[in-house]
Every structure is written in structure tokens, then in C-alpha cells.
Amino acid sequence: MKSVVEDIKKGSFKPVYLFYGEEAYLKQQYKNRLKDAVLPEGDTINLSISSGKGIDVEEMIAQADTMPFFAEHRLLLIEDSGFFKNANQQLADYIPSIPEGTIMLFVESEVDKRGKLYKAVNKKGSVVAVSYTHLRAHETKAN
């Protein structure tokens, strides 16, 4: 979480983020904080939201390749896609070439850390396991 909080403070964002874990409330909190930091209030033109299984990967990549409209960033928010359990090869191949100005945020319950997509996101961006134990450990070290 520390790296995400630093990115928000600095206004300097990685091209891809993955928030995963069992703590839904904390994932939503950090998802909203990042979204609010990336996009100006009320900017819905540069926000694409996809949720659930059955998301069209080619359409998502086409959205990611679209330049932001009168803004610095375009944000693709992908929730509960199952991509990190089913090892989506097309997406894993795309992650290294995310265009500048595009930020992809994945919010998932479960991931397979051995998968190519997880490894691609971890290499290009930031992976954050969200749970009370991680948060408490972070808070204890900070205080």
C-alpha cells in the first residue's frame, strides 16, 4: 500500500495496478483514492469500467490504446474479471506495451501469482495484497 499512497501523493502513476485480497472494503477505499487522484472530479470520458467475467479483452485493449481526451490520463478500471486466475495470455502480452497516459487498475479477489499476467503486472506496475493483516503491519511500522 505504501507505494500506492506515495504515487497518489506525488501524482506520478504507474501504468498498471493490481489490488487483490479478501478485504473488499479496503480494496474499494484504495481503488477510489487512486481513481480520484488520476482523474479530475467528474471526468467520465477518460474512465472505462469493466466488471465481471466475460470482459472482451480486445475491446479493453482498444480502450487502453485510445489517447486521453483533454486530460493527462485515461483510467481503465477492471473488477472481478478472473483474468488472474485464468491466465489471460493476450493481456499478459499487452501489459508491457501500455501507452503513456493510460493506467489500468485491476481489482480482484483471487490471483495466481505463478501466472504470466500477474508477473507482467508486477514487473510493469504495482501489485498490492489488501488484507487487514497487511494493513496492520504497515500501520505498526509507520507509527
Buried (B, 14 or more C-beta within 10 A) or exposed (E): BEEBBEBBEEEEBBBBBBBBBEBEEBBBEBBEEBBEBBBEEEBEEBBBEBEEEEBEBEEBBEBBEBEBEEBBBBBBBBBBBBBBBEBBEEBBEBBEEBEEBBBBBBBBBEBEEEBBBBBBBBEBBBBBBBBEEBBEEEEEEEE
